[in-house]
Amino acid sequence: MDAKLSKALGCLAFALSSVTAISVAMTVYSLIDDPFLKIIFAGAAVLLDVFKYLAWPVAMRLIIERSWVAATGLLFCSLTLGAVSGWATYDRLVGSINASKALHDALSGARAEQLTALIKKDSDFLAALGNAENKANVESAALRERGMITKAQELESAVFNRTDTQRQAAMDRIKANSYEISGIQASVVKASSVPALLAAILCAGFALSLELVPALILAILPRQKPEVAQIEEASIPSSVVIAVSENEQNTELVSNNSLLDVLMKQAAELPMHSKIKVKDFATKNRIGNVKACQAFKIAEELGAIQKTKTGWITAQPHLPLQSV
């Protein structure tokens, strides 16, 4: 796989896993009342969510190395944490849709009726103000007929000033309430065009994708080939290491590849992932451990065998080398 593509997939997996980590942290945070425990358990949820994704590539490596117990434990923990994380993401999505629907139902129901009643009340109040002004006009006209012009003017001024103020306030309330009713009628419920069952299925599929995609990316990303492991001190006598230098070993194997030919032939005859022990090979061919390990290293470079955590295993069937 191309290095740039691997890097891009790794960044994508990190970004997607961050979404689920935040979702789990928010869910745990909302479930606990104690402020201190909220922070502690929310942080633990984030760490567990990170472990959930890192467990996949480690489990794949353990499966290749045939460490079945450890791989099964990691996969079980990862699947359990994935179920919790998926539920948290699903609950967030469905909860947001249901909250939007409940709010819209509440506003379009009781709130709309309340606003309509307030508008009617203010409309009736405006009609009452008009009647009051008409009555004041009749009274002021009667005062003028009796020659009491000043009192008529004072009555008109007092009544009209009061009714103008009250009329303006009532009209402002009617305008505000009408605007709010228009906003309620124009509001749209989240996922209103999608049936409830289909919305739930979509939310579940999205949550499942958030769990699987980062895990699959991390599982398929190519792992860097481990460097050739150092030979264990217990299997190589110190006197042999001191007596034979590395340059002399390389020269001997290049000049005579009969040991490598025997090892390649043995690896080709065995089933894939069969174990090959250095000590057994050295004893069978009557050579030292240092020379046997050198042959194993060259065979690994050729792809015939592979160094694992539990020892050497056959990698791919190869034809034995022709002796020089």
C-alpha positions as CSV (number, residue, x, y, z in Angstrom):
1,M,0.0,0.0,0.0
2,D,1.3,3.5,-0.9
3,A,2.8,5.4,2.1
4,K,0.7,8.5,1.4
5,L,-2.5,6.5,1.2
6,S,-1.7,4.7,4.4
7,K,-1.0,8.0,6.1
8,A,-4.3,9.5,4.8
9,L,-6.2,6.4,6.0
10,G,-4.6,6.7,9.4
11,C,-5.6,10.3,9.8
12,L,-9.2,9.4,8.7
13,A,-9.3,6.6,11.3
14,F,-8.1,9.0,14.0
15,A,-10.7,11.6,13.1
16,L,-13.6,9.1,13.0
17,S,-12.5,7.6,16.3
18,S,-12.4,11.1,17.9
19,V,-16.1,11.4,17.1
20,T,-17.1,8.2,19.0
21,A,-14.7,9.1,21.9
22,I,-16.4,12.5,22.3
23,S,-19.9,10.9,22.0
24,V,-19.1,8.3,24.7
25,A,-17.5,11.0,27.0
26,M,-20.7,13.2,26.6
27,T,-23.0,10.2,27.4
28,V,-21.0,9.2,30.5
29,Y,-20.8,12.8,31.6
30,S,-24.6,13.3,31.3
31,L,-25.3,10.1,33.3
32,I,-23.4,11.1,36.5
33,D,-24.5,13.8,38.9
34,D,-21.3,14.2,41.0
35,P,-19.1,16.9,39.3
36,F,-15.8,15.2,40.2
37,L,-16.9,11.7,39.0
38,K,-18.2,13.2,35.8
39,I,-14.8,14.3,34.7
40,I,-13.0,11.1,36.0
41,F,-15.3,8.6,34.2
42,A,-15.7,10.8,31.1
43,G,-11.9,10.7,30.7
44,A,-11.8,7.0,31.4
45,A,-14.4,6.5,28.6
46,V,-12.2,8.4,26.2
47,L,-9.2,6.2,27.0
48,L,-11.2,3.0,26.7
49,D,-12.5,4.2,23.4
50,V,-8.9,4.8,22.1
51,F,-7.9,1.3,23.4
52,K,-10.9,-0.2,21.6
53,Y,-9.4,0.9,18.2
54,L,-5.8,0.1,19.0
55,A,-6.8,-3.4,20.1
56,W,-7.8,-4.4,16.5
57,P,-4.3,-4.2,14.8
58,V,-2.7,-5.8,17.9
59,A,-5.3,-8.6,17.8
60,M,-4.6,-9.2,14.1
61,R,-0.9,-9.5,14.8
62,L,-1.5,-11.9,17.7
63,I,-3.7,-14.1,15.4
64,I,-0.9,-14.3,12.9
65,E,1.5,-15.3,15.7
66,R,-1.1,-17.8,16.9
67,S,-1.6,-16.3,20.3
68,W,-5.3,-17.2,20.4
69,V,-6.0,-16.5,24.0
70,A,-4.7,-12.9,24.0
71,A,-6.2,-12.2,20.6
72,T,-9.6,-13.5,21.8
73,G,-9.5,-11.3,24.9
74,L,-8.6,-8.2,23.0
75,L,-11.3,-8.8,20.4
76,F,-13.9,-9.4,23.2
77,C,-13.0,-6.2,25.0
78,S,-13.0,-4.3,21.7
79,L,-16.4,-5.6,20.7
80,T,-17.9,-4.9,24.1
81,L,-16.6,-1.3,24.1
82,G,-17.7,-0.9,20.5
83,A,-21.3,-1.9,21.5
84,V,-21.3,0.7,24.3
85,S,-19.8,3.4,22.0
86,G,-22.3,2.5,19.2
87,W,-25.2,2.8,21.6
88,A,-24.0,6.2,22.8
89,T,-23.7,7.5,19.3
90,Y,-27.1,6.1,18.4
91,D,-28.7,7.5,21.5
92,R,-27.3,11.0,20.7
93,L,-28.6,10.9,17.1
94,V,-32.1,9.6,17.9
95,G,-32.4,11.7,21.1
96,S,-31.7,14.9,19.0
97,I,-34.4,14.0,16.5
98,N,-36.9,13.1,19.2
99,A,-36.1,16.3,21.1
100,S,-36.7,18.4,18.0
101,K,-40.0,16.7,17.3
102,A,-41.2,17.1,21.0
103,L,-40.3,20.8,21.0
104,H,-42.1,21.4,17.7
105,D,-45.2,19.6,19.0
106,A,-45.2,21.6,22.2
107,L,-44.8,24.9,20.4
108,S,-47.3,24.2,17.7
109,G,-49.8,22.9,20.3
110,A,-50.1,24.7,23.6
111,R,-47.8,27.6,22.9
112,A,-49.6,28.4,19.6
113,E,-53.0,28.3,21.4
114,Q,-51.7,30.6,24.1
115,L,-50.4,33.1,21.7
116,T,-53.7,33.1,19.7
117,A,-55.6,33.7,22.9
118,L,-53.3,36.7,23.8
119,I,-53.8,38.2,20.3
120,K,-57.6,37.9,20.7
121,K,-57.4,39.5,24.1
122,D,-55.4,42.5,22.8
123,S,-57.8,42.8,19.8
124,D,-60.7,43.0,22.2
125,F,-58.8,45.5,24.3
126,L,-58.3,47.7,21.2
127,A,-62.0,47.6,20.5
128,A,-62.7,48.7,24.1
129,L,-60.3,51.6,23.7
130,G,-62.2,52.7,20.6
131,N,-65.5,52.6,22.6
132,A,-63.9,54.6,25.3
133,E,-62.8,57.3,22.9
134,N,-66.3,57.5,21.4
135,K,-67.8,57.9,24.8
136,A,-65.2,60.6,25.6
137,N,-66.2,62.4,22.4
138,V,-69.9,62.4,23.4
139,E,-69.1,63.7,26.8
140,S,-66.8,66.5,25.5
141,A,-69.5,67.5,23.0
142,A,-72.1,67.8,25.8
143,L,-69.7,70.0,27.8
144,R,-69.2,72.3,24.9
145,E,-72.9,72.7,24.4
146,R,-73.1,73.9,28.0
147,G,-70.2,76.3,27.5
148,M,-67.6,74.3,29.4
149,I,-65.0,74.3,26.6
150,T,-62.0,74.1,28.9
151,K,-63.3,71.0,30.7
152,A,-64.1,69.4,27.4
153,Q,-60.6,69.9,26.2
154,E,-59.1,68.5,29.4
155,L,-61.4,65.4,29.2
156,E,-60.4,64.8,25.6
157,S,-56.7,65.3,26.3
158,A,-56.7,62.9,29.3
159,V,-58.7,60.2,27.6
160,F,-56.9,60.3,24.2
161,N,-53.4,60.3,25.7
162,R,-54.2,57.3,27.8
163,T,-55.9,55.4,25.0
164,D,-53.1,56.2,22.5
165,T,-50.5,54.7,24.9
166,Q,-52.5,51.6,25.6
167,R,-53.3,51.1,22.0
168,Q,-49.7,51.3,21.0
169,A,-48.7,48.7,23.6
170,A,-51.5,46.4,22.6
171,M,-50.5,46.6,18.9
172,D,-46.8,45.9,19.8
173,R,-47.9,42.7,21.7
174,I,-50.1,41.6,18.8
175,K,-47.2,42.1,16.4
176,A,-44.7,40.1,18.6
177,N,-47.2,37.2,19.2
178,S,-48.0,37.0,15.5
179,Y,-44.3,36.9,14.6
180,E,-43.8,34.1,17.1
181,I,-46.7,32.1,15.6
182,S,-45.3,32.6,12.1
183,G,-41.9,31.3,13.3
184,I,-43.5,28.2,14.9
185,Q,-45.5,27.5,11.7
186,A,-42.3,27.9,9.6
187,S,-40.1,25.7,11.7
188,V,-39.2,22.3,10.4
189,V,-38.7,19.2,12.6
190,K,-35.3,17.4,12.1
191,A,-35.8,14.4,9.8
192,S,-39.4,15.3,9.4
193,S,-39.5,13.9,5.8
194,V,-38.1,10.5,7.0
195,P,-40.4,7.9,8.7
196,A,-39.5,7.2,12.3
197,L,-38.5,3.6,11.7
198,L,-36.2,4.6,8.8
199,A,-34.7,7.4,10.8
200,A,-33.8,4.9,13.6
201,I,-32.3,2.5,11.0
202,L,-30.2,5.3,9.5
203,C,-29.0,6.4,12.9
204,A,-28.1,2.8,13.8
205,G,-26.2,2.3,10.5
206,F,-24.3,5.5,11.0
207,A,-23.3,4.5,14.5
208,L,-22.2,1.1,13.3
209,S,-20.2,2.6,10.5
210,L,-18.4,4.9,13.0
211,E,-17.4,1.8,14.9
212,L,-16.3,-0.4,12.1
213,V,-14.6,1.9,9.6
214,P,-11.8,3.1,11.9
215,A,-11.3,-0.5,13.2
216,L,-11.1,-1.9,9.7
217,I,-8.7,0.8,8.6
218,L,-6.3,0.2,11.5
219,A,-6.6,-3.6,10.9
220,I,-5.6,-3.4,7.3
221,L,-2.9,-0.8,7.5
222,P,0.5,-2.3,6.7
223,R,2.7,-2.8,9.7
224,Q,6.3,-1.9,9.5
225,K,8.4,-5.0,9.2
226,P,10.2,-5.6,12.5
227,E,13.9,-5.6,12.5
228,V,15.8,-8.8,12.9
229,A,15.7,-9.7,16.6
230,Q,18.9,-10.1,18.5
231,I,20.0,-13.6,19.3
232,E,19.1,-14.6,22.9
233,E,22.2,-14.7,25.1
234,A,21.1,-17.9,26.7
235,S,21.1,-19.8,23.4
236,I,24.5,-18.6,22.3
237,P,27.6,-19.4,24.4
238,S,29.6,-16.3,25.2
239,S,32.8,-18.1,24.2
240,V,31.5,-18.7,20.7
241,V,30.4,-15.1,20.2
242,I,33.8,-13.9,21.2
243,A,35.6,-16.4,19.1
244,V,33.7,-15.9,15.8
245,S,33.2,-12.4,14.4
246,E,30.2,-11.3,12.3
247,N,32.3,-10.7,9.2
248,E,33.7,-14.2,9.3
249,Q,30.2,-15.6,9.5
250,N,28.9,-13.7,6.6
251,T,32.0,-14.6,4.5
252,E,31.5,-18.3,5.3
253,L,27.8,-18.3,4.4
254,V,28.4,-16.5,1.1
255,S,31.1,-18.9,0.1
256,N,29.2,-22.0,1.1
257,N,25.4,-21.8,1.1
258,S,24.7,-25.5,1.8
259,L,23.2,-24.8,5.2
260,L,20.9,-22.2,3.7
261,D,20.0,-24.6,1.0
262,V,19.0,-27.2,3.7
263,L,17.0,-24.7,5.7
264,M,15.1,-23.4,2.6
265,K,14.3,-26.9,1.5
266,Q,13.0,-27.8,5.0
267,A,10.9,-24.6,5.1
268,A,9.4,-25.4,1.7
269,E,8.5,-29.0,2.7
270,L,6.7,-27.9,5.9
271,P,3.1,-26.5,6.0
272,M,2.8,-22.7,6.3
273,H,3.3,-21.2,9.8
274,S,5.0,-24.4,11.0
275,K,7.5,-23.8,13.8
276,I,11.3,-24.3,13.1
277,K,13.6,-24.3,16.1
278,V,17.1,-23.0,15.9
279,K,18.5,-25.5,18.3
280,D,17.0,-28.5,16.5
281,F,18.3,-27.3,13.2
282,A,21.8,-26.7,14.7
283,T,21.9,-30.1,16.3
284,K,20.6,-31.9,13.2
285,N,23.3,-30.3,11.0
286,R,26.0,-30.4,13.6
287,I,26.7,-26.7,13.6
288,G,26.9,-24.0,16.3
289,N,24.0,-21.8,17.2
290,V,25.6,-18.7,15.8
291,K,25.9,-20.2,12.3
292,A,22.4,-21.5,12.5
293,C,21.0,-18.1,13.5
294,Q,22.8,-16.5,10.6
295,A,21.3,-18.9,8.2
296,F,17.8,-18.2,9.7
297,K,18.3,-14.5,9.2
298,I,19.2,-14.8,5.6
299,A,16.2,-17.2,5.0
300,E,14.0,-14.6,6.6
301,E,15.3,-11.9,4.2
302,L,14.4,-14.3,1.4
303,G,10.9,-14.7,2.7
304,A,11.0,-18.4,3.5
305,I,10.6,-18.0,7.3
306,Q,9.4,-15.3,9.7
307,K,10.4,-14.3,13.2
308,T,7.5,-14.1,15.6
309,K,7.0,-13.6,19.3
310,T,6.9,-17.3,19.9
311,G,9.8,-18.3,17.6
312,W,10.6,-18.9,13.9
313,I,7.8,-20.1,11.6
314,T,7.6,-20.9,7.9
315,A,6.2,-18.0,5.8
316,Q,5.9,-19.0,2.1
317,P,6.8,-22.1,0.2
318,H,10.1,-21.5,-1.6
319,L,12.3,-23.7,-3.8
320,P,15.6,-24.5,-2.1
321,L,18.7,-22.6,-3.4
322,Q,21.1,-24.4,-5.7
323,S,24.4,-25.0,-4.0
324,V,27.3,-23.0,-5.3
